[in-house]
Amino acid sequence: MKPKAKKTKAEVPFDPVLFAATVPARKPTPQDIADAKEHEDDAIEPQQYDSMEDMVKDL
């Protein structure tokens, strides 16, 4: 009897759109809910930067 040859696994490229569509969203933690209640109407204002370096520093 011959031993069975192992099948090689095919590499599948990562598709971020397929990943986002198939992975369920995480449920909010109690900390997330508390933060949302604390900052209920806290709008995020867009900022203008003089250069790309300034924007990266702000991250």
C-alpha beads as a LAMMPS data file, in Angstrom:
LAMMPS data file: protein, C-alpha beads

59 atoms
58 bonds

1 atom types
1 bond types

-500.0 500.0 xlo xhi
-500.0 500.0 ylo yhi
-500.0 500.0 zlo zhi

Masses

1 110.0

Atoms # bond

1 1 1 0.000 0.000 0.000
2 1 1 1.249 3.426 -0.916
3 1 1 0.970 6.248 1.593
4 1 1 -1.359 8.998 0.442
5 1 1 0.351 12.079 -0.912
6 1 1 -0.331 15.221 1.073
7 1 1 -2.361 17.817 -0.740
8 1 1 -0.763 21.215 -0.934
9 1 1 -2.825 24.135 0.251
10 1 1 -3.434 26.801 -2.348
11 1 1 -2.559 30.342 -1.326
12 1 1 -5.519 32.675 -1.680
13 1 1 -4.813 36.405 -1.943
14 1 1 -6.315 38.583 0.792
15 1 1 -9.360 40.504 -0.414
16 1 1 -10.253 43.330 2.026
17 1 1 -13.701 43.887 0.483
18 1 1 -14.629 40.222 0.834
19 1 1 -13.241 40.216 4.389
20 1 1 -15.296 43.285 5.363
21 1 1 -18.432 41.793 3.841
22 1 1 -18.119 38.385 5.502
23 1 1 -16.773 39.158 8.997
24 1 1 -19.494 40.252 11.422
25 1 1 -19.065 43.568 13.212
26 1 1 -17.973 43.332 16.826
27 1 1 -20.468 44.136 19.542
28 1 1 -19.784 47.349 21.469
29 1 1 -18.138 46.885 24.845
30 1 1 -19.482 48.566 27.990
31 1 1 -16.606 51.061 27.652
32 1 1 -17.716 51.901 24.088
33 1 1 -21.281 52.480 25.262
34 1 1 -20.135 54.673 28.156
35 1 1 -17.938 56.749 25.842
36 1 1 -20.812 57.203 23.396
37 1 1 -23.120 58.407 26.174
38 1 1 -20.448 60.772 27.529
39 1 1 -19.673 62.301 24.127
40 1 1 -23.084 61.989 22.514
41 1 1 -22.920 65.079 20.285
42 1 1 -19.144 65.284 19.952
43 1 1 -18.661 66.020 16.257
44 1 1 -15.343 65.366 14.578
45 1 1 -14.239 68.549 12.863
46 1 1 -12.063 68.218 9.755
47 1 1 -8.647 69.836 10.024
48 1 1 -6.506 71.388 7.331
49 1 1 -2.778 70.721 7.406
50 1 1 0.012 72.655 5.709
51 1 1 1.990 69.551 4.853
52 1 1 1.719 65.780 4.888
53 1 1 4.283 65.613 7.713
54 1 1 2.031 67.717 9.963
55 1 1 -0.880 65.382 9.290
56 1 1 1.219 62.313 10.101
57 1 1 2.430 63.897 13.363
58 1 1 -1.190 64.432 14.412
59 1 1 -2.025 60.743 14.057

Bonds

1 1 1 2
2 1 2 3
3 1 3 4
4 1 4 5
5 1 5 6
6 1 6 7
7 1 7 8
8 1 8 9
9 1 9 10
10 1 10 11
11 1 11 12
12 1 12 13
13 1 13 14
14 1 14 15
15 1 15 16
16 1 16 17
17 1 17 18
18 1 18 19
19 1 19 20
20 1 20 21
21 1 21 22
22 1 22 23
23 1 23 24
24 1 24 25
25 1 25 26
26 1 26 27
27 1 27 28
28 1 28 29
29 1 29 30
30 1 30 31
31 1 31 32
32 1 32 33
33 1 33 34
34 1 34 35
35 1 35 36
36 1 36 37
37 1 37 38
38 1 38 39
39 1 39 40
40 1 40 41
41 1 41 42
42 1 42 43
43 1 43 44
44 1 44 45
45 1 45 46
46 1 46 47
47 1 47 48
48 1 48 49
49 1 49 50
50 1 50 51
51 1 51 52
52 1 52 53
53 1 53 54
54 1 54 55
55 1 55 56
56 1 56 57
57 1 57 58
58 1 58 59
